[in-house]
Amino acid sequence: MREMSWYHTSTEPNWPARALDPISRLTEVTKERMRAVGSDGKSFERWAEGQLAKALHVGTYEAAIENMLRRMSDQDDAHEQFYLYRVQLHPESIIEPGVHKEPTNFVGDVVLEEVCTPGVNVYRYVNTREDPSSISLAVNVKAIHSVQGIPIPLPVETADPWVSRASARLLHAASLPIPEPKNALERMRRVLPTAVTLEAQKLTKEVALAMPAGLRDRFDVHFDDASLQADPSAFGSKLAGLAELVRNPRAVLRRLDQQP
C-alpha cells in the first residue's frame, strides 16, 4: 500500500499546497468578515482548523481521470486547466485496518478524526463514483511523502491528422448561417446555437462514443466561438488530448516519470 502510486486531479497548480495553508487565497477583507461572524470572534480560526482537518482524496489513475471528467461535465469546469498528480505515501504513514464504505458527507468532505482511530492518517474506502469498486484513500496531508504533477491533457500537435480534420470542420461550420429551428421547442429559444457550436458538439460526441461506456456521458469540452479564429486547432487538440488520457495512459505516466 505504501509502495503504490496514487493519483489525484485538481485545478490547483501546486496541489496540495492549499491544504497546508487554506487561508492563503483569502483577502484581508474576507478574513475580517469571517471573524465578524459569531459572538466570540473566532469563526475564522474555527473555519481554518476545519479546512486543515479535511482529508485529501487519492485513488487509481482511472479514478483520477474520471473525477476530472465528472467535474468538467457536472461542475462547469470544462474551461479550467487541470493537473494530474502522482502521490507516494510516507513510509511511516498509519493506515486504518480494513477497507470501508466511502465516508464522505454531502459535499465530499472527510474528517479522519471522525472515522479513524487516533493517530491514523490513511483511510481506505471503496470508490463508488469514479472507477467504481476501486480502492481510494482519504489521507491527511502529513501522510504524503512525495508528489509529482503535470498539466493535462498532454499537448497534441496541430498537425495531427484528426486535429487537422476537426479544425477544418469547425472553420467550415463557422462560415455557415445559424441553422433554422426544426421544431416548436427550438423556435421558442431566444438564442439558437450556431452552426460551429453544433459542429463542436458533434466532434465531442464522436470522441465520447469511442470511450468506455462509463465515461461517454462525462465528455464535455468548453467551446468558445470567439477563440476559433485565433486558434482553430485548440478545441480539437484538447478533445484529442482528453481521449489520449484514457487510451494511452502509458504516455501520461512517462511524462510524470520525467518530473522531479
C-alpha positions as CSV (number, residue, x, y, z in Angstrom):
1,M,0.0,0.0,0.0
2,R,2.7,2.5,1.0
3,E,4.8,1.5,-2.0
4,M,2.0,2.0,-4.5
5,S,1.4,5.1,-6.6
6,W,-1.9,7.0,-6.1
7,Y,-3.4,9.7,-8.3
8,H,-5.4,12.9,-8.0
9,T,-6.6,15.6,-10.4
10,S,-7.1,19.2,-9.5
11,T,-7.3,22.7,-10.9
12,E,-4.7,23.7,-8.3
13,P,-1.3,24.2,-10.0
14,N,0.6,23.3,-6.8
15,W,-1.7,20.8,-5.0
16,P,-1.7,20.1,-2.1
17,A,-0.2,23.4,-1.0
18,R,-3.7,24.9,-0.4
19,A,-4.4,22.1,2.0
20,L,-1.4,23.1,4.0
21,D,-2.4,26.8,4.0
22,P,-6.2,27.1,3.4
23,I,-6.2,30.9,4.2
24,S,-3.6,31.8,1.6
25,R,-6.2,32.8,-1.0
26,L,-8.4,34.8,1.3
27,T,-8.2,38.6,1.2
28,E,-7.9,40.6,4.4
29,V,-11.5,41.9,3.8
30,T,-12.8,38.3,3.7
31,K,-10.8,37.3,6.8
32,E,-12.3,40.3,8.7
33,R,-15.8,39.4,7.6
34,M,-15.4,35.9,8.7
35,R,-14.1,37.0,12.1
36,A,-17.1,39.2,12.5
37,V,-19.4,36.2,12.3
38,G,-20.5,34.8,15.6
39,S,-20.3,36.2,19.1
40,D,-16.8,35.2,20.1
41,G,-14.8,36.5,17.1
42,K,-13.2,33.1,16.5
43,S,-15.3,32.0,13.5
44,F,-12.3,32.5,11.1
45,E,-10.0,30.4,13.3
46,R,-12.6,27.6,13.5
47,W,-13.0,27.6,9.7
48,A,-9.3,27.4,9.2
49,E,-9.0,24.5,11.6
50,G,-11.9,22.7,9.9
51,Q,-10.2,23.1,6.5
52,L,-7.0,21.7,7.8
53,A,-8.8,18.7,9.3
54,K,-10.3,17.7,5.9
55,A,-8.7,14.7,4.3
56,L,-7.3,14.7,0.8
57,H,-8.5,12.1,-1.7
58,V,-6.3,10.0,-3.9
59,G,-7.1,6.8,-5.9
60,T,-6.3,4.9,-9.1
61,Y,-5.2,6.6,-12.3
62,E,-8.6,5.8,-13.8
63,A,-10.5,7.3,-10.8
64,A,-8.5,10.5,-11.1
65,I,-9.2,10.9,-14.8
66,E,-12.8,10.1,-14.3
67,N,-13.0,12.6,-11.4
68,M,-11.7,15.3,-13.8
69,L,-14.2,14.4,-16.5
70,R,-17.0,14.5,-13.9
71,R,-16.0,17.9,-12.8
72,M,-15.9,19.1,-16.4
73,S,-19.4,17.9,-17.1
74,D,-21.1,18.4,-13.8
75,Q,-19.4,21.3,-12.2
76,D,-18.9,23.7,-15.1
77,D,-15.1,23.2,-15.0
78,A,-14.8,22.3,-18.7
79,H,-12.8,25.5,-19.4
80,E,-10.4,25.0,-16.5
81,Q,-6.8,23.9,-16.7
82,F,-6.4,20.6,-14.8
83,Y,-3.4,18.9,-13.3
84,L,-2.6,15.2,-12.7
85,Y,-0.7,14.4,-9.5
86,R,1.0,11.1,-8.6
87,V,1.4,10.6,-4.9
88,Q,3.6,8.4,-2.8
89,L,2.7,7.7,0.8
90,H,5.1,8.3,3.6
91,P,6.8,5.0,4.7
92,E,5.6,5.7,8.3
93,S,2.0,6.6,7.4
94,I,-0.5,4.9,9.6
95,I,-3.3,3.1,7.8
96,E,-6.7,2.3,9.3
97,P,-7.2,-1.5,9.1
98,G,-9.7,-2.8,6.6
99,V,-11.5,-1.3,3.5
100,H,-14.6,0.7,4.3
101,K,-17.5,2.4,2.7
102,E,-16.9,5.8,1.2
103,P,-17.2,8.1,4.3
104,T,-17.8,11.5,2.6
105,N,-20.5,13.9,3.6
106,F,-22.9,15.5,1.1
107,V,-20.1,17.9,-0.2
108,G,-17.5,15.1,-0.4
109,D,-15.5,16.0,2.8
110,V,-13.9,13.6,5.2
111,V,-12.5,14.4,8.6
112,L,-10.3,11.5,9.6
113,E,-10.7,12.0,13.3
114,E,-14.4,11.2,12.8
115,V,-13.9,7.9,11.1
116,C,-10.5,6.6,12.2
117,T,-8.8,5.6,15.4
118,P,-6.5,8.2,17.0
119,G,-3.2,8.6,15.1
120,V,-4.4,7.2,11.8
121,N,-3.7,9.3,8.7
122,V,-4.8,7.0,5.9
123,Y,-8.3,5.6,5.4
124,R,-9.1,3.1,2.7
125,Y,-12.5,3.0,1.1
126,V,-14.4,1.6,-1.9
127,N,-14.9,4.3,-4.5
128,T,-18.5,4.2,-5.8
129,R,-18.4,7.2,-8.1
130,E,-15.1,7.1,-10.1
131,D,-13.6,3.8,-11.3
132,P,-16.3,2.1,-9.3
133,S,-15.3,-0.7,-6.9
134,S,-11.6,0.5,-6.9
135,I,-9.8,1.4,-3.7
136,S,-9.3,5.1,-2.9
137,L,-7.7,6.8,0.1
138,A,-8.6,9.6,2.3
139,V,-5.3,10.9,3.7
140,N,-4.0,13.6,6.0
141,V,-1.5,15.8,4.2
142,K,1.2,14.6,6.6
143,A,0.8,11.1,5.2
144,I,2.1,12.2,1.8
145,H,5.8,11.6,1.1
146,S,6.1,13.0,-2.4
147,V,4.1,14.5,-5.2
148,Q,4.7,14.7,-9.0
149,G,2.4,16.7,-11.2
150,I,1.8,17.7,-14.8
151,P,-0.8,19.8,-16.6
152,I,-3.4,17.7,-18.5
153,P,-4.4,16.9,-21.1
154,L,-1.0,16.4,-22.8
155,P,-0.5,18.7,-25.8
156,V,-1.4,17.2,-29.2
157,E,0.3,18.6,-32.3
158,T,-1.8,20.7,-34.6
159,A,-0.5,18.6,-37.5
160,D,-2.1,15.5,-36.0
161,P,-4.5,14.2,-38.8
162,W,-7.6,14.1,-36.6
163,V,-6.9,17.5,-35.2
164,S,-6.4,18.9,-38.7
165,R,-9.7,17.4,-39.8
166,A,-11.5,18.7,-36.7
167,S,-10.2,22.2,-37.3
168,A,-11.3,22.2,-40.9
169,R,-14.8,21.1,-39.9
170,L,-15.1,23.8,-37.4
171,L,-13.8,26.5,-39.7
172,H,-16.3,25.4,-42.4
173,A,-19.1,25.4,-39.9
174,A,-18.1,28.9,-38.8
175,S,-18.9,30.2,-42.3
176,L,-22.4,28.8,-42.2
177,P,-25.5,30.7,-41.0
178,I,-27.3,29.8,-37.8
179,P,-29.5,26.8,-38.6
180,E,-33.2,27.3,-38.8
181,P,-35.2,25.9,-35.9
182,K,-36.5,22.5,-36.6
183,N,-39.4,22.3,-34.2
184,A,-41.6,24.4,-31.9
185,L,-39.3,24.0,-28.9
186,E,-36.3,25.4,-30.9
187,R,-38.4,28.2,-32.2
188,M,-39.2,29.2,-28.6
189,R,-35.5,29.6,-27.8
190,R,-34.2,33.2,-27.7
191,V,-30.7,32.2,-28.8
192,L,-30.1,29.3,-31.1
193,P,-26.8,27.5,-31.2
194,T,-24.5,28.5,-34.1
195,A,-23.5,26.0,-36.8
196,V,-20.0,25.9,-35.4
197,T,-21.2,25.2,-31.9
198,L,-23.3,22.3,-33.2
199,E,-20.2,21.0,-35.1
200,A,-18.2,21.2,-31.9
201,Q,-20.9,19.1,-30.1
202,K,-20.7,16.6,-32.9
203,L,-17.0,16.3,-32.6
204,T,-17.3,15.8,-28.8
205,K,-19.9,13.1,-29.3
206,E,-17.8,11.3,-31.8
207,V,-14.8,11.2,-29.5
208,A,-17.0,10.2,-26.5
209,L,-18.5,7.3,-28.4
210,A,-15.0,5.8,-28.7
211,M,-14.5,5.9,-24.9
212,P,-15.5,3.3,-22.3
213,A,-19.3,3.3,-21.7
214,G,-19.0,4.8,-18.2
215,L,-17.1,7.8,-19.5
216,R,-19.1,8.7,-22.5
217,D,-21.7,11.0,-20.8
218,R,-18.9,12.8,-19.0
219,F,-17.0,14.1,-22.0
220,D,-17.6,17.8,-22.1
221,V,-15.1,20.3,-23.6
222,H,-15.7,24.0,-23.3
223,F,-16.1,25.5,-26.8
224,D,-15.7,29.3,-27.4
225,D,-16.8,30.6,-30.8
226,A,-14.8,33.7,-30.4
227,S,-11.5,31.9,-29.9
228,L,-11.8,29.8,-33.0
229,Q,-10.2,32.3,-35.4
230,A,-7.3,32.9,-33.0
231,D,-6.5,29.2,-32.7
232,P,-8.6,26.9,-34.9
233,S,-6.8,23.8,-33.6
234,A,-7.3,24.4,-29.8
235,F,-10.6,22.7,-29.5
236,G,-9.6,19.6,-31.5
237,S,-6.3,19.4,-29.7
238,K,-8.0,19.4,-26.3
239,L,-10.5,16.8,-27.3
240,A,-7.8,14.5,-28.7
241,G,-5.7,15.1,-25.6
242,L,-8.5,14.1,-23.3
243,A,-9.1,11.0,-25.3
244,E,-5.4,10.1,-25.0
245,L,-5.6,10.3,-21.2
246,V,-7.9,7.3,-21.5
247,R,-6.5,5.5,-24.5
248,N,-2.8,5.9,-23.8
249,P,-2.1,6.2,-20.0
250,R,1.5,5.0,-20.5
251,A,2.4,8.2,-22.3
252,V,1.0,10.2,-19.4
253,L,2.9,8.1,-16.8
254,R,6.1,8.6,-18.8
255,R,5.6,12.3,-18.6
256,L,5.2,12.0,-14.9
257,D,8.4,10.0,-14.7
258,Q,10.2,13.0,-16.0
259,Q,9.1,15.2,-13.2
260,P,11.3,15.7,-10.1
